[in-house]
Structure formats: structure tokens, C-alpha cells
Amino acid sequence: RWDPNARNPDLTAGGGGGVQQYGRGGYSIEIKKLGWKFEYGPPNAATQDRPGSGGQEVTENMVTVFTQEYATSDAKSIRVANLLYIPHVNAQGQREDFLLMSGYTRGYGWAFGSDTPGNPDDSDGFVTKLDPNTGLEMSASANMDATDMTYSNTYSMRLNTQPGKMEIIHAVCVNRNKDDVRDAYVVGSTTGLLDPDFTPPTSAKGNEVQYAFIAKLDLDTLNIEWRKQFGTAEGTDVYATGCAVTDNGAVYVGGVVTDSGVLTGDDLGIVHGEGGDDVFLIRMEEASGNV
């Protein structure tokens, strides 16, 4: 969404660093829910020939049900990875479907997992639960402490590592065949140490090497259940760009390993490649994250 006081944006796919950009420097996220509006009229007056009562025809038009805007408190840019509809039953056994918004930003704000400024050169991932009927953050007012009037934020989380390191969420996936989705998986790249069991290479091609990661989230609390990180023996960049969950207890993570790198990480017994950049695909256990 354009701010006349901001600099001109680069909205091209691949512009500004190889990822599709949804605005920068004065831009915000705007979420719209669209629905149907049915209008009845005389025969042959509608654009869609669908019989109604009394010989009338009905016209179906798309209308905006709600619009919600999200911006960081310091007007920093936001990149969107996913907006998923999640069927869910909460801890009290009540139906509580929600939207799951994810991406990354250098800015801060409750909708992005932090209410305090961070390192201005440090991009962090965020995952936020939104009410599908209004577009507002889930349970924001319900989580206020009446004593000190502070929030216990269970509707948004910040994915970060060490100060000055970058965490970029490229995708989020869930099991779409379940009526009650309990977990989500976020994948992306980081220049930090997200997995304490991961050993970075001793030599790296560049000061800020990108490592691929996948993390499993509990959707009630947004706590991380397990996390895994992958790099290369040569210290070249690795990016996790997509994931999928199956009904037989497996989660797949895919991405790119660059510059003839040999992929290393937890229990990987595979060798890349034939030179240049290669695609990788890893099958993991949902429960443990084991390869």
C-alpha cells in the first residue's frame, strides 16, 4: 500500500534481492476477505443466468467483507511468505479456526512477535494468528493481565537467533487433510545458529553464509517443538524454500544448495552434485525431525 512520503518501491518479482517483494520503506500489509453478494433482478438483466424465486435471476458479485492493515511500529518493510487458513480446536475443546500469517521483517510490533525495537540490520521471521472473521490478531484482548495491563502474547511469535543475524521465512506448511491442525512447519534460511546441534563449517565462502532451516510449531502456544538446520561442508549458501506434510507422519523440505556444495546436517548421508546450484529434497519424521 503506497505511502506518498516513501521512496519509490521495487515491486518486480525478483527485484531487490531475488525474492518477490510486497513493498518496502513505508509500505504495510493489507488483508482483505472477499465474499459473495447476491442481487436479484428481472429476467435477462443479470450477468449470470441463475434462476431465482418468482422468475427472477440472481447476480453474484464479489464484495469486500473486511479489510485490515498491518504495519511495523517503526515503518520498516515486511515480506509475506504465506497466509493459510487453519482449522483448529483450542486447548479448551472449542472450535477456533484462524489465519496463519508468516514472513519476515526488520521492524517490530505485536503483530510481528516483538513490542521492542531490535537490531536495525537484523531481519527476523514472524508467525501470527489472525481471526478469520475480522482479520485482527487472535485473543489479543483476552490475554491482557488485569493487574499490570500487559499482554501475554500467544498469537504471534518471533523467529530469531543471535543479534545481527538474519532469519528469513520462505514458506509455512500444514497437513491440509486434517479437520484439527495442531502443528505447522516453517522453513527458510538463517545466517545464525538456530539448531544447537548444528556445527557450522570451519571455512565459509562469504561473511554471512545462509543455512537452511525447518522448525515445527505448536499452534496453541506457537512454541518451537523441534528445529533442524542444514549447511554445506564448503560453507556455501543453502536455502529451504518449501515444505509439505503427508498423512503417514512425514514432512518434506526442499530448497537449493549453491556452488557445488555438499549438503551436511543431521543424519544426512547424501552427496551433491554436478557443479553449480542443485535442488535438494529431505524427508523427515514429523514427531522428531529425524531425517
N, C-alpha and C positions, 0 to 999 in steps of 0.2 A: 504494500500500500504506500503510495507516494507521499513524501513529506516535502513541500516546496523549499524548505530550508536545508535539505540534504543534498549531497553531491549526486551527480547523475549515476544511476545504477548500471550494473552489468547483469542483464537478465538472460544472457545466452547460455544454453546448455554447454557445459564445459568451460565457460568463461571464469576467470579469476581463480584458477587452481585446479581445474579438472573435475569439479562437481557442479551439478545443477544448482543454481543459487536462487533463493526466494527473497532477494533484497539484501541490502547492506547499508549501514550508515544512515539511520533514520527510518528504516523500514520495520514493519511489525507483521505478526501473523494475524490473518483474519479468517475465521472459520465460519462457514455458512452451512446450515442444514436446509436442504431443499425438500419440498413435499408437493403433493398434488392438490390442485384446486379444481373442483368440478363445477362447470357452469352449464345451465340448461337453457335451451333456446328453441325457436321454431325449426321445423324440418328444413334441411339443406342450408342452414345458417351456420353450422359448426364446421370446424376444420377436420374433425374426426367423426366418422359415421358410426355412432354407437347409440342404439335406441335407448330412450329413457321412458319415463311414465307419460301417459297421455299423448303418445305420438311425438314427443319432443326428442331432441338429440342432445347429447352431453359433450361438452368440450373439456378436455383435460389440459390444464396448464400447470407448469412448474412454478412454484412460488417459494419465496424465502420464508422459512419457519422462524429461524433466529440467526443473528449474526453476533459473534463475539470476537473481540480483538485482544491480542496478547502482545505486549512489548516488554523488553527488559527495563529495569529501573534506571539504567544508565544509557539507554538508547543504543545499545550495541546490537550488532547483526545477529540474526537467528537463521539457522539452516534446519529445514524439516526433513526427517527421514521417513516417518510413517505416521498415519492416523488410522488406527484399527478399531473396529467395533468388537468389544469383548463381552460375551455372555458370561455372567458370573453370579455366584451365590456367596454372600458375605459370611463372616465368621458366626453371625447370629442366625444363619439359615435363611436369610431374606434375599429375595431376588434383587440384585444390584448391578445391572449391566452398566458398562461405562465405555467411553472412548479412551484409547491409549495413544497419546501424542508423544513423539520422540524426535530427537535431533541433537544439535549441539550449538553452543553459543559462548562468547567471551563475556557476556553480560550476566546480570544477576536479577533475582526476583523470585517470589514464592512459587510462581508457575514454572520456574526453571530450577527448582531444587535448592535454592540458596537465597537468603534475605540479606546477605552481606557481600560487599564488593570483593572480588578475587583478584588474581594477577591479571592485569590488562592484556598480557601477551599469552594467556593460557586459555585455550578452548576446552570446555568440559561438555560431556554428554548429559542429557536430561531425559527423564521419562515422567509423564504427567497424566493423571487420571482425570477425565472430564465427564460431567453429567451429559448424557446424550440428549436430554430433553431441553437443556438450557445452554450447553457449551461452557458452563462455569466449572471451576475446579471442584472435584468431589469432596464433600464433607469438610469444607473449609471452616464454616461457622460451627459445625458440630464438634470440632476438635479444639475449640478455644477453652483454655483454663480460666474459670471464673475468678480464681484468686489473683493471678498476676496478668490476666488478659493476654496470654501468649498462645501461639498455635503449637500443637504437636502435629507436624506435617507428615501425614501418611498418604497424601495424594500426589506427591512429587518427590523425585529423588535426583541427586546429582552424581554423576559418574566421573570421578576424578582420581588422580594418583598424586604424584609429587608436585609441589609448586613449580610453575614454569613449564610443565609437561602438558601435552595436548591429548585429549581423548575425543574421538570423533565417532559417533554412532551412525553407521551407514544403513542399518536395517533392523527391524524387530519382527519376530515371527512367533506364532502360537499354533496350537493344534486346532484347526478350524472345524474339525468334526465333533468337538465336544460341546455339550449344552452348558457346561460349567467349566470355564477355563481357569485353572489355578495358577499357571506359570506362564512366563514369557521369556524369550531369549533375545538378547541384544548382541549385535555383532558390529565390529568396526575396527579402528586402528588407534594405537596409542604410541606416544614416544616415551611413556613412563613404564613403571613396573606395576601392573595390575594384578598379576598372579604371583604370589610369594614363592611358588615352587619353580618359576621360570628363571633360567640362567641366561642372561644376555650374552651375545658373542663378545669375545675379547677384542676383536677388531671390527670396526663398522665403517661402511662407506658413507660418510657424512656424519655431522654432529647430531642430527635429530632423526634417527632411524625409526621408521614406522614398524610396529609389531601388530599382527592380527590378534584379535581377542574375541571371545564369546563369554557371556555371563548369563546365568539363569536367575530370574527374579521371581520372588513370591509376590503374587499380585494383591494379596491382602495387605502386606506391610511394605512392599517394594524393597525388601531386603534382598541382598545377593545371596543365593544358596550355594553356588559354586562359580568359579571363574577359571578360564584357561587362556593361555597366551602362546603364540607361535611366532617364531622368527626364522632366520636363516643362519647357517654356520658361517657364512661370509659377511653377515651384517648388512645385507641388502633389505630393501623395504618389502613388507608383506601387508596386504590389505584384505580384511574379511568384508565382503560386500553383500552377502545374502545368506539366508538360512531357511530351513523348513523342518517341520516336525511331523513324524508319522505316527500311526496308531499302534505300532509294535515297540514303542519305547525308545525310538531313535530320534536324534536331531542331527541334521546335516548343516555344515557350514562350508561355504565356498568363497573363493576370492582369487587374488592374484599374488604370485610370488615373482619378484622382479630380478632382472640382471643375472640370470643363470643361477640363482640361489638354490641351495639345498635346504628344504624346509625342516626345521627342528622344533621339538616341543615334547609334550607329554606322550610317551609311548608311540612316537611316530617312527615307523620302520620303512619309509619310502624315500626314493631318490628322484630329484628333479635335476635336470631336464635337458633339453637340446639347445640351450642358448636363448638369450633374450628373456622375455616375460612369459610365464606359464600360468594356466588356471589350475587351482587345486580344489579338491573336494574331500572333506573329512566327515566320517560317520562316527557319532559319539553316543554314549548312553545318556538318556535323559536324567536318570536318577543321580548319576555320579559325575558325569562329564568325561568319563574314561573313553579313550579312542577305541 
